[in-house]
Amino acid sequence: MKEQCANADFLSQIMRHEARIDMRNTMTIGDMLCERASNAVVRSAFVLLDAQFDANGWPRFIHDWLKAPSLEVKSALITEIAIEQGSPVGRYAYEKVSRTPADAPIVGAMSYIERNGDGAILDARLAVCGVADYPIPLPSVDEELISTNGDLDRALSKLNVSPQGDHWGSSDYRTAMTRVLSRRVLSQTL
C-alpha cells in the first residue's frame, strides 16, 4: 500500500490516536466516519486529505458528510472511500492538547505540505478539530502559505476560528490552542 498511497503511513499513525487497540480491532473506518464528536482524529485526517466517499450510492465530499443530519449519517452504508494519493515527498504533522496523552484531543491540528524540486509549495493544508461541531479545514491559511511560499506569520494571521467553550476548555483557550498547535504542525511540515 505504501507504493500506491503516500498517505498510508500518516493514516495508520492517525488511526492509533482515535481509539485504544481493543476498540480499533472492532471498529471500521465507516464507524469512525459516523462518529459525531467534534474532536474525532480520523475524521480530521479525512478533512485534511479532502476525502470523498460513497454512502448509500451517493458520492460526496467529507464536508457535505459532516454537515449531514445525524439520522442520515447513522443509517448510511459506506461502500467506498477515496483520498488523494499524496506525494512521497509531502510532509505531515499532527499535534493535540488533551488531559493526558492517551485522551482524545481537546483541540487538535494537522497539516500537509508538498513542495516541488525547487522548494516552492505546491500544496498546503491545515485542518483542526475541537473548535467547531466537526473537524474543519482552514483554506485561507492554506492559500496564504502557498502564495507566500511558507510565510508562517502571514498565514497564521488568516487563522479565524470562534469555538464554543465547555467544561474541557473555554472559547479563549480553544482559540489560543488552535493558534499554538497550528504553528507547531506547520513549522514541522515547512
N, C-alpha and C positions, 0 to 999 in steps of 0.2 A: 504494500500500500504506500510505502514511503516514496517509491518512484512515481506512483500515479498521483499522489496528492501531497504537496508540500505542507499542507495544513495538518496532516495526520498526527505528527508529534505534539503540536500545540493542543489539538483537540483531546488527545489522550491525557495530557497533563491536566487540562481544564476539567475533564470528567472526574478526575481524582479529587478535585475540590468540591464537587457537587454533593457527594454523599459518602458515608462510610462504605467500606468494601462489601459488607453484607447487603447493604441496600443497593449498591451498584450492580451486584450479581443478580438481583431480581428485577431491576428496572430496565426499561428500554429507552431509547432516545425519544420515542414518542411520549413516554411518561414524563420525561424531563421537559419536553415542549409544552405539555399540558399543565405543568406546574404554574400556578398563578403568582408566585412570590416575586416581589419587585427586585429581589437580590439573587435570583437564580443565575448561577455562574454559566451553565451550559447555554442557556438562552442568551446570555450576554455575548458569548462567543459566536453564536449564530447571528446576532445583530452585527457584531464586528465584521463577520465574513459575508454579510448580506445574503443569508441563506434563502433558498426557495424550496418549497415542498408541496407535495400533493396531499390534500386532505379531503376525503370523500369525493375524489375525482375532480377537485377544483385546485388548480395550481395557484399558489400565492406566495408573496414575499413575506418574510418574517414580520415586517412592520404591520402588515394587514392582519396577520395572525394574532399578534399581541393586542390589537385593538378589538378583536372579535368578541362577541358575547360569551360568557362562561358556558352557557348551555351548548352552544355550537362547538366550543373547544372540547368540552368533556365528552361529547358524543361523536367526535371525529375519529376516523380511521386514517392514520397517516401511512401512506404506502411508499413514499419516495422523498428523499431529502437531497438537495443539490447545493453544493457550495463551490465557490470559485476554486480552481486548482491551487492558487497561490504560487508564489515564486520560491525556488530553492534558496534564493539569496534574501528573501524577505525576513524581517525580524519581528518577533512577537514578544510581548511582555504582559504580565498580569500582576496586580497588587491589590490588596484589600486591607481594610481595618475591620476588626471583629473583636469580640470579647476575649476569645482565645484563638490560637492558630487553627484549631480544628473546627471552629464555628463558621457558620455562613457569614458572608460579609455584611457589615452594616452599610458600608459603601465599598464599591469595587470599581476598578478601571482596568481596561485592557487596550493595547494598541498594536497596530501592524504598520510597518514602514517598509516600502520596497524602493530601492534605488537602482538606477541604471549603471553601466560601467564607468560613466563619468562622474558619478556621485550625485546626480540630480534625483530628486524624489519623484518617482513615478506614481506611487500610490501611498496615501497616508490615511489611517483610520483610527478613530478613538471611540470607544463605547464605555458607558458607565452604568452601574446598577446601584440600586438603593436610593435613588434620587427622584424617581417617578414611579408610576404604577407598574412599570415594566422596564427592563433594560433599554437604554436609548443610545443611538449614535449621536455624534456631535459633528455634523458635516461642516459647520462654519469653521471649526478648529482644523479639520482635515484640509479644507480649501486653503486656509491661511498657511498651513505647513507646506503645502505643495507650491503655492505662489511665491513664498519667501524662501523656498528650499531649506526649510528647517529652522526658521527663526522662532524659537520656543516661546519667548516672551510675547511676541506679537500674536502667535497662535493662541496662547492661553488668555490673551485679552478678549478673545472671541468666545471664551467659555461662558455659557449662560445657563445656569440651572436654578430652579427655585423649588427645592424639595420640601415636603411636609415633614414636620418633626413628629417624633413619637417617643416611647419610653427608651429606645436604644440611642437616640441622638436628636438634638434639636435641629431645626432648619439651618441655623447658622453653622452648627457643627458639620452637618452633611455637606453644606456648600463648601466649607473650608477643606474638608477631607477630599472632596471631588477635585479641588484645585491641586492639593498636595499629591494625591495619587496620580492625577493626570500628568503632572510634571515628572513624577518618577517613571511612569511607564514610557512616556515619550522620550525622556532622557535615555532610557535603556535601549529603545529601538532606534533612536537617532544616532 
